[in-house]
């Protein structure tokens, strides 16, 4: 009997917040389908080597040790289409250590938190096979580039489970059209005249595993144990009488940075970093135009407020 090849393109990713950690939240194709781009899963099984002496230079075969799953993918960053209604990507941000403050009919605002971390169950369908990964917590990076869609990259770690055979579900996908990064009102220290091509923001989470003698895979789950949020921008280089980025880096001035993507209610995303600590600029070339690549730390204002991402 002839076999049928599995097609990588036939994939679907579902994700839903867990009410109890590591308990399958059973995401549905109708409400929890994500428009994931290039999803990948790594089933990570650590080999345990056996270095016993056998009377020669030969070796014994290793045995399987701890197991977990790592899932990576990208997504368009966009709103739900209705102000006050959380976008589906919000569940993923929450599982990356971000709390959500909801203002009815107005906004969903995501900011870092230091306790009460949530998790998601991810179902990844791959052409007739499904990986159901529970207890997922992760990390994100967001890139906003002039003339392009704002994009988010996610990396999740979760509990290992053997894949099963299951036909692809029929999804109901979020229909909002992503906005292009233009007219973003980019503001640095109250200045709106800088020519910036790209703003890259990352939460920088540390996702620690919890090794356990009692667990069948030797890992009880994953925790967010630290974060190191960073922002990188690339403004065109200007004379210091216009703006002195080196002066900011030298003096340790903390600057507010903000910008938004979109202008239609229900599909506006606004980024705010109230206290940005820039590092020393580095020269780069952009089509023979001199630019300053500046990376810096997003630090606390009053605590758990280094970054704000508001969907309005």
C-alpha positions as CSV (number, residue, x, y, z in Angstrom):
1,X,0.0,0.0,0.0
2,X,1.3,3.4,-0.9
3,X,2.0,5.9,1.9
4,X,1.0,9.5,1.9
5,X,3.5,12.2,2.7
6,X,2.6,14.7,5.4
7,X,2.6,18.3,4.3
8,X,4.2,20.9,6.5
9,X,1.9,23.7,5.1
10,X,-1.1,21.9,6.6
11,X,-0.7,23.3,10.1
12,X,-3.0,24.9,12.7
13,X,-2.1,26.3,16.1
14,X,-4.7,26.7,18.9
15,X,-3.9,28.3,22.3
16,X,-6.0,28.9,25.4
17,X,-5.3,30.1,28.9
18,X,-5.3,27.3,31.5
19,X,-7.5,27.7,34.6
20,X,-5.2,25.2,36.4
21,X,-1.5,24.9,35.5
22,X,-0.7,21.8,33.3
23,X,-4.4,21.0,32.9
24,X,-5.5,20.8,29.2
25,X,-7.7,23.8,28.6
26,X,-9.0,22.2,25.4
27,X,-8.7,25.2,23.0
28,X,-11.3,25.3,20.3
29,X,-10.9,25.9,16.6
30,X,-13.7,28.3,16.7
31,X,-12.5,30.6,19.4
32,X,-8.7,29.9,20.0
33,X,-7.2,29.5,16.5
34,X,-4.1,31.6,16.1
35,X,-2.8,32.9,12.7
36,X,0.6,31.5,13.5
37,X,3.4,31.9,10.9
38,X,5.9,29.0,10.5
39,X,5.1,27.2,13.7
40,X,7.8,24.7,14.8
41,X,7.9,22.2,17.6
42,X,11.0,20.6,19.1
43,X,10.5,17.5,21.2
44,X,13.5,17.8,23.4
45,X,14.7,14.5,25.0
46,X,18.0,14.8,26.8
47,X,20.2,11.7,26.3
48,X,21.7,10.2,29.4
49,X,25.2,8.9,28.5
50,X,26.6,5.6,29.9
51,X,30.4,6.0,30.2
52,X,31.0,2.5,31.6
53,X,34.3,0.8,30.7
54,X,33.7,-2.2,28.6
55,X,37.2,-3.4,27.9
56,X,37.6,-1.3,24.7
57,X,37.0,2.2,23.4
58,X,33.5,1.2,22.5
59,X,30.5,2.8,24.3
60,X,27.1,1.6,25.5
61,X,24.0,3.3,24.1
62,X,22.5,6.2,26.0
63,X,19.0,6.2,27.5
64,X,16.3,8.8,27.3
65,X,16.3,11.3,30.1
66,X,14.0,14.3,30.8
67,X,11.5,15.4,28.1
68,X,9.8,18.7,27.2
69,X,8.5,20.5,24.2
70,X,9.5,23.9,22.7
71,X,7.2,25.7,20.3
72,X,8.2,28.7,18.2
73,X,6.2,30.8,15.8
74,X,5.4,34.4,14.7
75,X,2.2,36.3,14.5
76,X,0.8,39.5,13.1
77,X,0.3,42.0,15.9
78,X,-3.2,43.4,15.6
79,X,-6.4,44.2,17.6
80,X,-9.6,42.2,17.8
81,X,-11.5,44.7,15.7
82,X,-13.6,45.8,18.7
83,X,-12.3,48.2,21.4
84,X,-12.4,46.5,24.8
85,X,-12.4,43.0,23.3
86,X,-9.1,41.2,23.8
87,X,-7.3,40.1,20.7
88,X,-6.5,36.4,20.5
89,X,-2.7,37.2,20.8
90,X,-3.5,38.5,24.3
91,X,-3.7,34.9,25.6
92,X,-0.1,34.4,24.4
93,X,1.1,37.6,26.0
94,X,-0.5,36.6,29.3
95,X,1.4,33.3,29.2
96,X,4.6,35.3,28.8
97,X,4.3,37.0,32.2
98,X,2.0,39.9,31.1
99,X,-1.1,40.9,33.0
100,X,-4.1,42.3,31.3
101,X,-6.1,45.3,32.5
102,X,-9.5,45.6,30.8
103,X,-11.5,48.8,30.4
104,X,-14.9,47.8,29.1
105,X,-15.5,49.0,25.5
106,X,-12.2,50.8,25.5
107,X,-9.0,48.9,25.9
108,X,-6.9,45.8,26.9
109,X,-3.5,46.8,28.3
110,X,-0.7,44.3,28.9
111,X,2.1,45.0,31.3
112,X,4.7,42.8,33.0
113,X,3.9,41.1,36.3
114,X,6.0,39.4,39.0
115,X,3.5,36.9,40.5
116,X,0.4,34.9,39.5
117,X,1.8,33.8,36.2
118,X,-0.6,32.2,33.8
119,X,0.0,29.5,31.2
120,X,-1.6,28.2,28.0
121,X,-2.3,24.9,26.4
122,X,-1.1,24.8,22.8
123,X,-2.5,22.3,20.3
124,X,-0.4,22.2,17.2
125,X,-1.9,20.3,14.3
126,X,0.5,19.0,11.6
127,X,-1.5,17.4,8.7
128,X,-3.3,14.6,10.6
129,X,-1.2,14.6,13.7
130,X,-1.6,16.8,16.8
131,X,0.8,17.8,19.6
132,X,-1.1,18.8,22.8
133,X,1.4,20.7,24.9
134,X,0.2,21.9,28.4
135,X,1.8,24.2,30.9
136,X,3.3,26.5,28.3
137,X,5.1,29.6,29.4
138,X,7.2,31.7,27.1
139,X,9.0,34.7,25.8
140,X,8.2,37.3,23.1
141,X,9.9,39.8,20.7
142,X,8.0,42.4,18.7
143,X,9.3,44.2,15.6
144,X,7.8,47.3,14.2
145,X,9.4,48.3,10.9
146,X,8.3,51.2,8.7
147,X,6.1,50.1,5.8
148,X,5.6,46.6,7.2
149,X,3.2,44.9,9.6
150,X,4.1,44.8,13.3
151,X,5.2,41.2,14.0
152,X,5.5,39.2,17.3
153,X,7.8,36.2,17.7
154,X,7.0,33.7,20.5
155,X,9.0,30.9,22.1
156,X,7.1,28.6,24.5
157,X,8.2,25.7,26.7
158,X,5.7,23.2,27.9
159,X,5.1,19.7,29.1
160,X,5.9,16.8,26.7
161,X,3.2,14.5,25.5
162,X,3.3,12.0,22.6
163,X,1.5,13.3,19.5
164,X,-1.7,11.6,18.4
165,X,-3.5,11.1,15.1
166,X,-6.3,13.7,14.6
167,X,-7.6,15.3,11.5
168,X,-7.1,19.0,11.1
169,X,-9.8,21.1,12.7
170,X,-11.7,23.7,10.7
171,X,-10.7,27.0,12.2
172,X,-12.6,30.3,12.7
173,X,-9.8,32.8,12.3
174,X,-9.5,36.4,13.6
175,X,-10.6,38.5,10.6
176,X,-9.0,41.8,11.5
177,X,-6.6,43.1,8.9
178,X,-3.2,44.0,10.4
179,X,-2.2,47.7,10.2
180,X,1.0,48.8,8.5
181,X,3.6,50.7,10.5
182,X,3.2,54.2,9.4
183,X,2.0,57.5,11.0
184,X,3.2,55.8,14.2
185,X,3.7,59.1,16.3
186,X,7.0,57.7,17.4
187,X,8.1,59.9,20.4
188,X,11.5,59.9,22.2
189,X,11.8,62.2,25.2
190,X,8.9,64.3,23.9
191,X,10.5,64.6,20.4
192,X,8.5,63.5,17.4
193,X,10.9,64.5,14.6
194,X,13.3,61.5,14.7
195,X,13.5,59.4,11.6
196,X,13.3,55.8,12.9
197,X,12.9,52.8,10.7
198,X,12.6,50.0,13.2
199,X,11.7,49.6,16.9
200,X,12.4,46.1,18.3
201,X,11.0,45.3,21.8
202,X,11.6,42.1,23.8
203,X,10.5,41.0,27.2
204,X,13.6,38.9,27.8
205,X,12.0,36.3,30.1
206,X,13.9,33.5,31.7
207,X,11.9,30.3,31.6
208,X,13.2,27.9,34.1
209,X,12.3,24.2,34.2
210,X,11.4,22.4,37.4
211,X,13.2,19.0,37.5
212,X,11.2,16.5,39.5
213,X,11.8,12.9,40.6
214,X,8.1,12.3,40.7
215,X,7.3,13.3,37.2
216,X,7.1,10.8,34.3
217,X,9.2,13.1,32.1
218,X,11.4,14.3,35.0
219,X,10.2,17.9,34.6
220,X,7.2,19.1,36.6
221,X,6.7,22.3,34.6
222,X,8.1,25.8,33.8
223,X,8.2,29.1,35.6
224,X,9.0,32.7,34.6
225,X,11.9,33.5,37.0
226,X,13.3,36.7,35.6
227,X,13.0,39.2,32.8
228,X,15.3,41.7,31.1
229,X,13.2,43.8,28.7
230,X,15.1,45.7,26.0
231,X,14.2,48.2,23.3
232,X,16.4,48.8,20.2
233,X,15.8,51.7,17.8
234,X,17.7,53.0,14.8
235,X,17.2,56.8,14.3
236,X,19.0,58.7,11.6
237,X,22.2,60.3,13.0
238,X,21.8,64.0,13.6
239,X,24.1,66.7,15.0
240,X,24.1,67.0,18.7
241,X,22.5,70.4,18.7
242,X,19.4,68.6,17.3
243,X,19.6,65.6,19.7
244,X,22.4,64.2,21.8
245,X,21.9,60.5,22.2
246,X,25.4,60.1,23.5
247,X,24.6,62.6,26.2
248,X,21.7,60.5,27.3
249,X,23.8,57.3,27.4
250,X,26.6,59.1,29.3
251,X,24.4,60.7,31.9
252,X,22.1,57.7,32.5
253,X,19.1,59.8,31.6
254,X,15.9,57.7,31.6
255,X,13.7,58.6,28.6
256,X,10.1,57.9,27.8
257,X,9.5,56.2,24.4
258,X,6.2,55.6,22.8
259,X,4.6,54.8,19.4
260,X,1.4,53.3,18.0
261,X,0.4,51.1,15.1
262,X,-3.0,51.7,13.5
263,X,-5.6,54.4,13.8
264,X,-8.9,52.6,13.6
265,X,-10.7,51.9,16.9
266,X,-10.5,48.2,17.8
267,X,-7.2,47.9,15.8
268,X,-4.8,50.3,17.5
269,X,-1.7,49.0,19.3
270,X,0.1,51.6,21.5
271,X,3.6,50.9,23.0
272,X,4.8,52.9,26.0
273,X,8.2,52.6,27.8
274,X,8.1,55.2,30.5
275,X,11.8,54.7,31.6
276,X,14.2,53.7,28.9
277,X,17.9,53.6,29.7
278,X,19.8,53.8,26.4
279,X,23.2,52.3,25.9
280,X,25.9,53.9,23.8
281,X,24.9,54.3,20.1
282,X,26.6,52.4,17.4
283,X,26.9,53.7,13.8
284,X,25.2,51.8,11.1
285,X,24.6,52.5,7.4
286,X,21.2,52.5,5.8
287,X,21.5,53.1,2.1
288,X,24.4,55.5,2.7
289,X,22.5,57.3,5.4
290,X,24.2,57.3,8.7
291,X,22.0,55.9,11.5
292,X,22.5,55.3,15.2
293,X,21.6,51.8,16.5
294,X,20.7,52.2,20.1
295,X,19.8,49.4,22.4
296,X,18.7,50.0,26.0
297,X,17.0,48.7,29.1
298,X,13.3,49.1,29.8
299,X,13.4,49.8,33.6
300,X,10.7,50.3,36.2
301,X,8.9,53.5,36.8
302,X,7.0,52.4,39.9
303,X,7.3,48.6,39.4
304,X,5.9,46.1,36.9
305,X,5.4,48.9,34.4
306,X,8.5,48.7,32.2
307,X,6.4,48.1,29.1
308,X,2.8,48.8,28.3
309,X,1.1,47.4,25.2
310,X,-2.5,48.8,24.8
311,X,-5.0,47.5,22.3
312,X,-7.8,50.1,21.8
